[in-house]
Amino acid sequence: MKTVALTCFTDVLCVWAWIGELRLAELRRTQGGAVTVTQRFCNVFGATAQKIQANWGTKGGYDGFAGHLAHVLEGFPELAASPDLWRGVRPTSSLPAHLALKAVQAQEADGGAAGLSDRAILGVRQAFFGQGRDVSAASVLDAVLSEAGADLADIHARLARGEAHAALMSDYQEAQALGVKGSPSLVLNEGRQMLYGNVGFRVIEANIAELLREPQAGAASWC
């Protein structure tokens, strides 16, 4: 069976990436094994205080940004967001979560339970956006990863020896090399196609359908 490889670059603190989880779930449901999804990370909220000051310093700061997110999420009733987002709960950086999740991905690759890393990534997003937990705190990350089924001792060992750091730098460098502009960015066709930002499910589906299409012998491919 022909398959399409989809690489999804996100920052765990990006609301559009949380929304994008709905589309990834639908993609897995409708396409099954025809699409393989690999989740990687890019740097958007690596230093949240500086980002908020630069983008929202004259528009209400954290409260202005929180109001913007609340307005965005009104269009997605499937997602129940915590009222504390960026008001009472202000993660300092997405970096700790990205590092922990790279360790989880390595754990799964080395024989961990299938789907562990996807559960952990979704769990971190839900912990922040849905439950208002500070996912830049090590204790919160430990709790979330444990809930997802990760072996915490193994995670801590991978962090301690720098393995997760190397893997995360690979993600960041690959994102830069591909020209990833932000989160989420969906990369298809060995980097030839990129869908960035709030892209609807039907657009994603159409791109994948064209890549899955088996043209007749001698026919031109439009993908």
C-alpha positions as CSV (number, residue, x, y, z in Angstrom):
1,M,0.0,0.0,0.0
2,K,1.3,3.4,-0.9
3,T,1.8,5.7,2.1
4,V,2.5,9.4,2.6
5,A,4.9,10.7,5.2
6,L,3.7,13.8,7.0
7,T,6.0,15.7,9.4
8,C,4.3,18.1,11.7
9,F,6.5,20.9,13.3
10,T,4.9,22.6,16.3
11,D,5.5,24.4,19.5
12,V,3.6,22.8,22.4
13,L,2.5,26.3,23.6
14,C,1.0,27.3,20.2
15,V,-2.8,27.3,20.3
16,W,-3.0,26.6,16.6
17,A,-1.0,23.4,17.2
18,W,-3.5,22.4,19.9
19,I,-6.3,23.0,17.4
20,G,-4.3,21.1,14.8
21,E,-4.5,18.0,17.0
22,L,-8.2,17.8,16.0
23,R,-7.1,17.6,12.4
24,L,-4.4,15.1,13.0
25,A,-6.9,12.8,14.8
26,E,-9.3,13.1,11.9
27,L,-6.5,12.3,9.5
28,R,-5.6,9.2,11.4
29,R,-9.2,8.2,11.5
30,T,-9.9,8.7,7.8
31,Q,-6.5,7.7,6.3
32,G,-5.4,5.0,8.7
33,G,-2.1,3.4,7.6
34,A,-2.0,5.4,4.4
35,V,-0.4,8.4,6.3
36,T,2.5,8.2,8.7
37,V,2.7,11.3,11.0
38,T,5.9,12.3,12.6
39,Q,5.8,15.1,15.2
40,R,8.8,17.4,15.6
41,F,9.3,20.7,17.3
42,C,10.1,24.3,16.3
43,N,10.9,27.3,18.5
44,V,8.1,29.8,18.8
45,F,7.6,30.2,22.6
46,G,11.2,29.5,23.7
47,A,11.2,32.7,25.7
48,T,7.6,33.6,26.4
49,A,8.2,36.9,28.3
50,Q,10.2,38.4,25.4
51,K,7.6,37.1,22.8
52,I,4.7,38.6,24.7
53,Q,6.5,41.9,25.2
54,A,7.5,42.1,21.5
55,N,4.1,41.1,20.1
56,W,1.6,42.2,22.8
57,G,3.5,44.8,24.8
58,T,1.3,47.7,23.5
59,K,-1.9,45.6,23.3
60,G,-2.5,44.5,26.8
61,G,0.5,42.2,27.3
62,Y,-0.4,38.7,28.7
63,D,-4.0,39.7,29.3
64,G,-4.3,41.0,25.7
65,F,-2.8,37.8,24.4
66,A,-5.2,35.7,26.6
67,G,-8.2,37.6,25.3
68,H,-7.0,36.9,21.7
69,L,-6.7,33.2,22.4
70,A,-10.2,33.1,24.0
71,H,-11.6,34.7,20.8
72,V,-9.8,32.2,18.6
73,L,-11.1,29.3,20.6
74,E,-14.7,30.4,20.3
75,G,-14.5,29.0,16.8
76,F,-13.6,25.5,18.2
77,P,-16.3,24.4,20.6
78,E,-14.8,20.9,20.7
79,L,-11.9,22.4,22.8
80,A,-12.6,23.5,26.4
81,A,-9.8,25.9,27.4
82,S,-8.8,26.9,30.9
83,P,-9.7,30.5,31.8
84,D,-6.2,30.8,33.4
85,L,-4.3,30.6,30.1
86,W,-1.6,33.3,30.1
87,R,-3.4,35.0,33.0
88,G,-2.8,32.9,36.1
89,V,-0.6,30.4,34.3
90,R,2.4,31.7,32.3
91,P,4.9,29.1,31.2
92,T,8.3,30.6,30.9
93,S,9.4,28.5,27.9
94,S,8.3,25.6,25.7
95,L,11.9,24.3,25.9
96,P,11.5,22.0,29.0
97,A,8.4,20.4,27.4
98,H,10.1,19.9,24.1
99,L,13.1,18.3,25.7
100,A,11.0,16.0,27.8
101,L,9.0,15.0,24.8
102,K,12.1,14.2,22.7
103,A,13.1,11.8,25.4
104,V,9.6,10.2,25.2
105,Q,10.0,9.9,21.5
106,A,13.3,8.2,21.9
107,Q,11.8,5.9,24.6
108,E,9.1,4.8,22.2
109,A,11.6,4.2,19.4
110,D,13.7,2.0,21.7
111,G,10.8,-0.3,22.3
112,G,8.3,1.7,24.3
113,A,4.5,1.4,23.8
114,A,3.2,2.2,20.4
115,G,1.7,5.7,20.3
116,L,3.4,6.8,23.6
117,S,4.9,9.9,22.2
118,D,1.7,11.1,20.5
119,R,-0.2,10.5,23.8
120,A,2.4,12.5,25.7
121,I,2.4,15.4,23.2
122,L,-1.3,15.6,23.3
123,G,-1.2,15.3,27.1
124,V,1.1,18.2,27.4
125,R,-1.1,20.4,25.2
126,Q,-4.2,19.3,27.2
127,A,-2.4,20.0,30.5
128,F,-1.7,23.6,29.5
129,F,-4.6,24.6,27.3
130,G,-7.3,22.5,28.8
131,Q,-6.3,22.3,32.5
132,G,-4.3,25.4,33.0
133,R,-1.1,23.6,34.3
134,D,2.3,25.2,33.9
135,V,4.1,22.8,31.5
136,S,7.4,24.6,31.9
137,A,7.6,23.1,35.4
138,A,9.5,19.8,35.8
139,S,7.0,18.5,38.3
140,V,4.1,19.1,36.0
141,L,5.9,17.5,33.1
142,D,6.7,14.4,35.1
143,A,3.1,14.1,36.1
144,V,1.8,14.5,32.6
145,L,4.3,12.0,31.1
146,S,3.6,9.5,33.8
147,E,-0.1,9.8,33.0
148,A,0.7,9.1,29.3
149,G,2.5,5.9,30.4
150,A,6.2,7.0,30.1
151,D,9.0,5.5,32.2
152,L,10.1,8.5,34.1
153,A,13.4,7.1,35.2
154,D,14.3,6.4,31.6
155,I,13.2,9.9,30.6
156,H,15.3,11.5,33.3
157,A,18.3,9.5,32.2
158,R,17.9,10.6,28.6
159,L,17.8,14.2,29.7
160,A,20.7,13.8,32.0
161,R,23.1,12.5,29.3
162,G,22.0,15.1,26.8
163,E,20.3,12.7,24.4
164,A,17.1,14.7,24.4
165,H,19.0,18.0,23.8
166,A,20.7,16.6,20.8
167,A,17.4,15.4,19.3
168,L,15.7,18.7,19.9
169,M,18.5,20.6,18.3
170,S,18.1,18.3,15.3
171,D,14.4,19.3,15.1
172,Y,15.2,23.0,15.4
173,Q,17.9,22.9,12.8
174,E,15.8,20.8,10.4
175,A,12.9,23.3,10.8
176,Q,15.3,26.1,9.9
177,A,16.7,24.2,6.9
178,L,13.2,23.6,5.6
179,G,12.2,27.2,6.0
180,V,9.5,26.5,8.6
181,K,7.9,29.8,9.5
182,G,6.0,28.8,12.6
183,S,3.6,26.5,14.3
184,P,2.0,24.3,13.1
185,S,3.9,23.6,9.8
186,L,3.0,20.4,7.9
187,V,5.7,19.1,5.6
188,L,4.9,16.7,2.8
189,N,6.5,15.2,-0.3
190,E,10.1,15.2,1.1
191,G,9.9,18.9,1.9
192,R,8.4,20.1,-1.4
193,Q,5.1,21.0,0.1
194,M,4.4,22.9,3.3
195,L,1.1,23.8,4.9
196,Y,1.6,26.5,7.5
197,G,-0.7,27.9,10.2
198,N,-4.5,27.5,10.4
199,V,-5.0,25.2,7.5
200,G,-8.4,23.5,7.2
201,F,-8.7,19.7,7.2
202,R,-10.0,19.6,3.7
203,V,-6.9,21.4,2.4
204,I,-4.7,18.9,4.2
205,E,-6.7,16.0,3.0
206,A,-6.6,17.2,-0.6
207,N,-2.8,17.4,-0.6
208,I,-2.5,13.9,0.8
209,A,-5.0,12.5,-1.6
210,E,-3.0,13.9,-4.5
211,L,0.2,12.3,-3.2
212,L,-1.6,9.0,-2.7
213,R,-3.1,9.1,-6.2
214,E,-1.8,6.3,-8.4
215,P,-1.6,7.9,-11.9
216,Q,-2.0,5.6,-14.9
217,A,1.1,4.5,-16.7
218,G,2.6,7.5,-18.5
219,A,0.3,10.0,-17.0
220,A,1.6,13.2,-15.7
221,S,1.6,13.8,-12.0
222,W,0.4,17.2,-10.8
223,C,1.8,16.9,-7.3
